[in-house]
Amino acid sequence: MSLDPVVGLALTSTLIAFLPTAVASRWSPLGWRRALHIAPLRPVAAGWILLAAPCAFLVAGQLAALQARILPIPAEYLSYFEAILRSVNARGPLIGILVVAVLPALCEEPLFRGLLLSALRRRMHPVGASLTVGLLFALFHIDPYRLASTAFLGFFLALVVIQTGSLFAAILAHLLNNLGAELVVIFNLIPDQAAYSMTRLLPWPLVLLAALLLGFCLTRMRARPAEREPAAQTEPTDRA
């Protein structure tokens, strides 16, 4: 008997991503708050994230379409992908938003842009750490046909945390990205949405504008020096 897609997605988010992270972060030498980048998200930074998230969505979609030119997506895969979306959204839009947007943002970000990013930043340049986190994020989703787009989104979300100093920034950006994809399905904004979003190229001027605006937003959401993660390892931790 196959596992219900709603149950499967929820279990993946909670049991594989969130719970191990919650346990492991308690033993981090940085303390769990610093290891997870638990810090307030400034309203100004949140505003820039609201603008950056749709730009990242467009760039990621273009990367998915480019990858599809190199690694064609089988029709069976697209049918399977659409069947999962239909099964999830058959429970109603609120369940779809919860499973597709809310749970992944809340459960995956503490692992990738929290624990893993903080550990890698102690050993690597921030850009290298962000690239590594993006690749691990893509591999975690076990989807070879969206490897490039998912890795880019993982890289973008890591940069968001580095710039803002707050995990809540990545949670917000992740939520907005997945919510955008979910709303396309709920309101049927694009016919044959799976095939469109994964195989058809967007106009290049639009993608270039989105990429430039995305880079500008990332520079504007930068945290104050005091809000950045301290590099010293001799400061007291908050493990207790």
C-alpha positions in Angstrom: 0.0 0.0 0.0 1.5 3.4 -1.0 1.9 6.1 1.5 -0.5 9.1 1.3 1.4 12.0 -0.3 0.2 14.4 2.5 1.4 12.1 5.2 4.6 11.4 3.3 5.5 15.1 2.9 4.6 15.9 6.5 6.7 13.0 7.8 9.7 14.0 5.6 9.6 17.5 7.0 9.2 16.6 10.6 11.0 13.3 11.2 13.9 13.6 8.8 14.6 17.4 8.9 13.2 19.0 12.1 13.4 16.5 14.9 17.1 15.5 14.3 18.0 19.1 14.0 16.3 20.0 17.3 18.2 17.3 19.1 21.6 17.9 17.5 21.5 21.7 18.0 21.4 21.2 21.8 24.9 19.8 21.5 26.4 22.4 19.2 29.6 24.1 20.7 28.0 27.4 19.6 24.9 26.8 21.7 21.5 26.1 20.1 20.5 29.7 19.5 23.7 30.7 17.7 23.9 27.3 15.8 20.4 27.9 14.5 20.8 31.6 13.9 18.0 32.5 16.2 17.8 36.3 16.1 15.1 38.8 15.5 14.3 39.7 11.9 14.3 43.4 11.3 11.2 44.7 9.5 13.3 46.4 6.9 15.0 43.1 6.0 11.6 41.4 5.9 10.5 44.0 3.4 13.4 43.3 1.1 12.8 39.6 1.4 9.2 40.1 0.2 10.7 41.7 -2.9 13.5 39.2 -3.3 11.5 36.0 -3.0 9.6 36.4 -6.3 12.8 37.2 -8.1 14.5 34.1 -6.8 11.4 32.1 -7.9 11.8 33.4 -11.4 15.5 32.7 -11.6 15.0 29.2 -10.2 12.3 28.5 -12.7 14.6 29.5 -15.5 17.3 27.2 -14.2 14.9 24.3 -14.1 13.9 24.9 -17.7 17.6 25.1 -18.8 18.4 21.9 -17.0 15.4 20.3 -18.8 17.1 21.1 -22.1 20.1 19.1 -21.0 18.3 16.4 -19.0 14.9 16.0 -20.6 12.1 15.3 -18.1 10.2 12.1 -18.8 6.4 12.5 -19.3 5.9 9.9 -16.6 7.7 12.1 -14.1 5.6 15.2 -15.0 2.4 13.1 -14.6 3.6 11.8 -11.3 4.5 15.3 -10.1 1.0 16.6 -11.1 -0.7 13.6 -9.4 1.0 14.5 -6.1 0.0 18.1 -6.4 -3.6 17.1 -7.1 -3.7 14.6 -4.2 -2.4 17.2 -1.8 -4.7 20.0 -2.9 -7.7 17.7 -3.0 -7.8 18.1 0.8 -8.4 21.8 0.4 -6.2 24.9 -0.1 -5.3 25.2 3.6 -3.9 21.7 3.7 -2.0 22.3 0.5 -0.5 25.5 1.9 0.4 23.8 5.2 2.1 20.8 3.6 3.7 22.5 0.6 4.7 25.8 2.1 4.5 26.1 5.8 5.9 22.8 7.0 9.0 22.7 4.7 9.9 26.3 5.6 9.6 25.6 9.4 11.2 22.2 9.3 13.9 22.4 6.7 15.4 25.8 7.5 16.7 24.9 11.0 18.6 22.0 9.4 20.1 23.6 6.3 20.3 27.4 7.0 20.6 26.8 10.7 22.7 23.9 11.9 24.6 23.0 8.7 25.3 26.6 7.6 26.7 27.6 11.0 28.9 24.5 11.1 30.2 25.1 7.6 30.8 28.8 8.2 33.3 27.9 10.9 35.4 26.1 8.3 34.6 27.8 5.0 34.2 31.2 3.3 30.5 32.3 3.6 30.0 32.0 -0.2 31.5 28.5 -0.2 29.4 27.5 2.8 26.3 28.8 1.1 27.1 26.9 -2.1 27.6 23.7 -0.1 24.4 24.2 1.8 22.6 24.8 -1.5 23.9 21.5 -3.0 23.0 19.5 0.1 19.6 21.1 0.1 19.1 19.9 -3.5 20.3 16.4 -2.8 18.0 16.2 0.2 15.0 16.6 -2.1 16.1 13.6 -4.3 14.8 15.2 -7.5 17.4 15.1 -10.3 15.2 17.1 -12.6 15.1 20.1 -10.3 18.7 19.8 -9.0 19.9 23.2 -10.4 16.8 25.2 -9.3 16.7 23.6 -5.8 20.4 24.2 -5.3 20.0 27.8 -6.4 17.2 28.3 -3.9 19.2 26.7 -1.2 22.1 29.0 -2.0 19.9 32.0 -2.0 18.3 31.1 1.4 21.8 30.7 2.9 22.8 34.1 1.7 19.7 35.5 3.2 20.7 34.2 6.6 24.2 35.4 6.2 23.0 38.9 5.3 20.3 39.2 8.0 21.8 37.0 10.7 18.4 35.5 11.3 17.0 32.1 10.5 13.5 33.7 10.4 14.6 35.5 7.2 15.2 32.2 5.5 11.9 30.7 6.8 10.0 33.7 5.4 11.8 33.5 2.0 11.3 29.7 1.8 7.6 30.1 2.8 7.0 32.8 0.1 8.7 30.7 -2.6 6.7 27.6 -1.9 3.5 29.6 -1.4 3.9 31.1 -4.8 4.2 27.7 -6.4 1.2 26.5 -4.4 -1.0 29.4 -5.3 -0.3 28.8 -9.0 -1.7 25.3 -8.5 -4.7 26.4 -6.3 -5.9 29.1 -8.7 -4.8 27.2 -11.9 -2.9 30.4 -13.0 -0.9 28.5 -15.6 -2.5 25.6 -17.5 -0.4 22.4 -17.4 1.5 24.1 -14.6 4.1 21.3 -14.0 5.2 21.1 -17.6 5.2 24.9 -17.9 7.2 25.7 -14.8 9.8 23.0 -15.4 10.4 23.0 -19.2 9.5 26.3 -20.7 12.0 29.2 -20.7 10.9 32.6 -19.5 11.9 35.7 -21.5 15.6 36.4 -20.8 15.1 40.2 -20.1 12.7 39.3 -17.4 15.0 36.8 -15.8 18.0 39.2 -16.0 15.9 42.0 -14.4 14.9 39.5 -11.6 18.5 38.5 -11.0 19.7 42.1 -10.8 16.9 43.0 -8.4 17.6 39.9 -6.3 21.2 40.9 -5.9 20.2 44.4 -5.0 17.8 43.1 -2.4 20.4 40.9 -0.8 22.8 43.8 -0.4 20.0 45.9 1.2 18.9 43.3 3.8 22.4 43.2 5.4 22.4 43.0 9.2 24.3 45.3 11.5 27.7 44.0 12.6 26.4 43.3 16.1 23.7 41.0 14.6 26.1 38.9 12.6 27.3 35.5 13.9 30.4 36.0 16.1 33.4 34.0 14.8 35.0 33.5 18.1 34.5 30.0 19.6 35.6 31.0 23.2 32.4 32.9 24.1 30.0 31.2 26.5 27.2 29.1 24.9 23.5 28.9 25.7 23.4 25.1 25.8 21.9 24.9 29.3 
